[in-house]
């Protein structure tokens, strides 16, 4: 269900602009187009990051939220246009569908990417070093081969796995570009990689049923629909003794996914606040290089591993940044 009302007392934080802007008596509006169903720790950290940069709550700058939460492409585009019509001075977009929608809504209002997959290949920017458009920000992955690296980790955690069901939203720009790397890595690891395009709840239910039938591990990729139903996906997999893998460590920390390998999402949100601050103080998005994550965190859920009857290699546990007991 689409959340169209973002400016609600108590759920939207008001932030003051720097003194120079505040002295002009101008209200600066930040439009935030999120890929999940509502505020989370990443939005909290984003607001904290702004405060640390001198944006004091309760004065002359406001954040207006819109949440995709399973929106189709047309609905997502409408939400982005709504933020522009409300007078947003800058947009923050989380996820590729949000970025695509924001770009479609404006060519002049600056857009800060809180995270994205392959922004050059997805057509969001000309290059990482020189975006050359009204878009800048941060990437989620350091390259298209990262999907294969995640399969390697899955194989180490669950060596008996022979099939992997990749569930993903084809409406999320850029995800399809990861597929060649995934299939190559799967072949090298002796895995059969299956692809399930999930556009609706019916698609998701069919994909999960197929995974149960073939005893496939489930690779939960990105997408507003998958983010919204991630807990149900992980619960289904655990009930039917299927290992799960995600490029989003929140699914491991909060939803019971077995393993995740990803940058720190909260750190990216804090970095996005820095981009917003720079642009509102006069920097041009085209002059701010796109940042790639320099560190990935390996997170393993031992509760899930034990429930699946898996023994995690001690060497892998030593490598893990977090182990959920």
C-alpha positions in Angstrom: 0.0 0.0 0.0 1.4 3.4 -0.9 1.9 5.9 1.8 1.1 9.3 0.3 1.1 11.4 3.4 4.6 12.0 4.7 4.3 15.4 6.5 2.8 14.4 9.8 3.5 15.9 13.2 5.6 13.5 15.2 6.7 11.4 12.3 8.5 14.0 10.2 11.3 15.9 11.7 11.7 19.6 11.1 15.3 20.8 10.6 16.7 24.2 10.5 18.8 25.4 7.6 22.3 26.8 8.2 22.3 30.3 9.7 23.0 31.9 6.3 19.9 30.5 4.8 17.8 30.8 7.9 18.7 34.5 8.1 16.9 34.9 4.7 13.7 33.6 6.2 13.5 30.9 3.6 12.1 27.5 4.3 14.1 24.8 2.6 12.2 21.6 1.8 13.9 18.2 1.5 11.8 15.5 -0.3 12.7 12.0 0.7 11.5 9.2 -1.6 12.1 5.9 0.3 12.0 2.3 -0.8 10.6 0.9 2.4 7.2 1.2 4.0 8.1 3.9 6.5 10.7 5.5 8.7 13.5 3.3 9.8 17.0 3.4 11.5 18.4 4.7 8.2 16.1 7.7 8.1 16.8 8.3 11.8 20.5 8.3 11.1 20.0 10.6 8.1 18.3 13.2 10.3 21.0 12.8 12.9 23.6 13.4 10.3 21.9 16.6 9.3 21.8 17.8 12.9 25.5 17.0 13.3 26.1 19.4 10.4 24.3 22.2 12.1 20.6 21.6 11.1 18.7 22.2 14.2 15.3 20.5 14.5 12.1 22.6 14.8 13.1 25.7 12.8 13.1 26.4 9.1 13.7 23.3 7.0 11.3 20.3 6.7 11.5 16.8 5.3 8.6 15.6 3.3 8.4 11.8 3.0 6.9 9.5 0.4 7.2 5.7 0.5 7.2 3.3 -2.4 6.3 0.2 -0.4 5.6 -2.0 -3.4 4.5 0.8 -5.8 4.6 0.1 -9.5 6.6 2.3 -11.8 3.8 4.7 -12.6 2.8 5.1 -9.0 6.4 5.7 -7.9 6.8 8.3 -10.6 3.6 10.0 -9.3 5.1 10.2 -5.8 8.3 11.8 -7.0 6.3 14.4 -9.0 4.2 15.1 -6.0 7.3 16.0 -4.0 8.4 18.4 -6.8 5.0 19.9 -6.9 5.1 20.5 -3.1 8.2 22.6 -3.7 11.1 20.3 -2.7 14.4 22.1 -3.0 16.3 18.8 -3.0 15.3 15.2 -3.3 16.8 12.2 -1.5 16.1 8.9 -3.2 16.7 5.4 -1.7 17.0 2.6 -4.2 17.0 2.4 -8.0 13.3 2.7 -8.5 13.2 5.8 -6.3 16.2 7.3 -8.2 14.6 6.6 -11.6 11.3 8.2 -10.5 13.1 11.2 -9.1 15.0 11.7 -12.4 11.8 11.4 -14.3 10.2 14.1 -12.2 12.9 16.8 -12.5 16.1 17.7 -14.4 16.8 20.8 -12.3 16.2 20.0 -8.6 19.2 18.3 -7.1 18.9 14.6 -6.4 21.0 12.8 -3.7 21.1 9.0 -4.0 21.0 7.5 -0.5 21.9 4.2 -2.2 21.7 2.7 -5.7 22.8 -0.3 -7.7 25.1 0.4 -10.7 24.1 4.1 -11.2 26.2 4.5 -14.4 24.8 1.3 -16.0 21.3 2.3 -14.9 21.6 5.6 -16.7 21.4 7.8 -13.6 24.8 9.5 -14.1 27.4 9.8 -16.8 30.3 8.6 -14.6 31.1 8.1 -11.0 33.8 10.7 -11.0 31.8 13.3 -12.9 28.0 12.7 -12.7 27.4 15.6 -15.1 23.7 15.8 -14.2 21.5 16.9 -11.3 22.2 13.5 -9.6 24.9 12.5 -7.1 25.2 10.4 -4.0 26.2 6.8 -3.1 26.2 3.3 -4.6 25.3 0.2 -2.7 27.8 -2.1 -4.4 31.3 -1.8 -5.6 30.8 -3.6 -8.9 28.6 -6.1 -10.7 30.6 -9.1 -9.6 29.5 -8.7 -6.0 26.5 -11.0 -6.5 28.9 -13.8 -7.2 30.9 -13.1 -4.1 27.7 -13.4 -2.1 27.0 -16.8 -3.6 30.5 -17.9 -2.6 29.7 -17.0 1.0 26.4 -18.8 0.8 28.1 -22.0 -0.4 30.5 -21.8 2.5 27.7 -21.4 5.0 25.5 -24.1 3.4 27.7 -26.4 1.3 24.9 -28.9 0.6 22.9 -26.2 -1.4 22.7 -27.1 -5.1 20.1 -24.6 -6.3 19.5 -20.9 -5.7 16.3 -19.1 -6.4 17.0 -15.4 -7.1 13.9 -13.4 -6.4 14.0 -9.8 -7.7 11.9 -6.9 -9.0 12.4 -6.4 -12.7 11.0 -3.0 -12.4 13.9 -2.0 -10.2 16.4 -0.5 -12.7 19.9 -2.0 -12.8 19.3 -5.3 -11.1 19.3 -7.3 -14.3 22.8 -6.2 -15.0 24.0 -8.3 -12.0 22.6 -11.5 -13.5 25.6 -12.5 -15.8 27.9 -12.3 -12.8 25.6 -14.4 -10.7 25.2 -17.1 -13.3 28.9 -17.3 -13.9 29.7 -17.6 -10.2 26.9 -20.2 -9.7 28.4 -22.4 -12.5 31.8 -22.2 -10.9 30.4 -23.2 -7.6 28.3 -26.1 -9.0 25.0 -24.3 -8.3 22.0 -24.0 -10.5 20.8 -20.3 -10.4 17.2 -19.8 -11.1 15.6 -16.4 -11.6 12.1 -15.4 -10.4 10.8 -12.0 -11.4 8.5 -10.6 -8.7 6.1 -7.9 -9.6 3.2 -8.8 -7.4 2.3 -10.9 -4.3 1.2 -13.7 -6.6 4.6 -13.7 -8.2 6.3 -13.8 -4.8 4.1 -16.7 -3.6 4.8 -18.7 -6.8 8.6 -18.1 -6.5 8.6 -19.3 -2.9 6.5 -22.3 -3.8 9.0 -23.2 -6.5 11.9 -22.8 -4.1 10.2 -25.1 -1.6 9.6 -27.7 -4.3 13.2 -27.7 -5.7 14.8 -27.2 -2.2 16.6 -24.1 -3.4 18.2 -21.5 -1.2 16.6 -18.1 -1.6 18.6 -15.1 -2.7 16.4 -12.1 -1.7 17.4 -9.2 -4.0 16.2 -5.6 -3.9 12.8 -4.1 -4.6 10.1 -2.3 -2.6 7.8 -5.3 -2.6 10.5 -7.6 -1.4 11.6 -5.1 1.3 8.0 -4.8 2.5 7.6 -8.6 2.8 11.1 -9.6 3.8 10.1 -10.9 7.2 7.5 -13.2 5.7 10.0 -14.4 3.1 12.5 -15.3 5.8 9.9 -17.0 8.0 8.7 -19.1 5.0 12.2 -20.1 4.2 13.0 -21.1 7.8 9.7 -23.0 8.1 10.7 -25.1 5.0 14.4 -25.4 5.9 15.7 -23.2 3.1 18.8 -21.1 3.5 18.5 -17.4 2.7 20.9 -14.8 1.4 20.6 -11.0 1.0 22.5 -8.0 -0.2 20.8 -6.1 2.7 22.1 -6.9 6.2 18.9 -5.6 7.8 17.3 -8.8 6.7 19.8 -10.8 8.7 19.6 -8.5 11.7 15.9 -8.0 11.9 14.1 -10.7 9.8 16.1 -13.9 10.4 17.8 -14.2 7.0 20.8 -16.6 7.3 23.6 -14.5 5.8 24.2 -11.0 4.4 27.1 -9.2 2.8 26.6 -5.5 2.3 27.9 -2.1 3.2 26.6 -0.5 6.4 23.3 1.1 5.5 23.3 3.5 8.3 26.7 4.8 7.3 25.4 5.4 3.8 22.5 7.4 5.2 24.9 9.5 7.2 27.0 10.1 4.1 23.8 11.1 2.2 23.2 13.8 4.8 26.7 15.2 4.0 25.8 15.4 0.3 22.5 17.2 1.1 24.4 19.7 3.3 27.0 20.4 0.6 24.4 21.0 -2.1 22.2 23.2 0.1 25.3 25.3 0.8 26.0 25.8 -2.9 27.8 22.8 -4.3 26.6 21.4 -7.7 25.6 17.8 -7.9 27.6 17.4 -11.1 30.8 18.4 -9.2 30.3 15.8 -6.4 31.6 12.3 -7.3 29.5 9.3 -6.7 30.9 7.4 -3.7 31.3 3.6 -3.7 31.4 1.6 -0.4 34.9 0.8 0.7 33.9 -1.7 3.3 31.4 -4.6 3.3 30.1 -6.2 6.4 29.5 -10.0 6.7 26.6 -10.7 9.0 25.6 -14.3 10.0 22.5 -15.2 11.9 23.5 -18.2 14.1 19.9 -18.6 15.4 18.8 -19.3 11.8 21.9 -21.5 11.1 21.1 -23.7 14.1 17.4 -23.9 13.1 18.6 -25.1 9.7 21.0 -27.6 11.2 24.0 -25.8 9.7 27.5 -25.7 11.2 29.3 -22.4 10.3 33.0 -22.8 9.6 35.0 -21.2 12.4 37.1 -19.4 9.8 34.0 -17.7 8.5 32.8 -16.8 11.9 36.1 -15.1 12.6 35.6 -13.1 9.4 32.1 -12.0 10.3 31.5 -8.4 11.4 28.4 -9.4 13.3 27.1 -12.8 14.5 23.5 -12.9 15.7 23.3 -15.4 18.5 
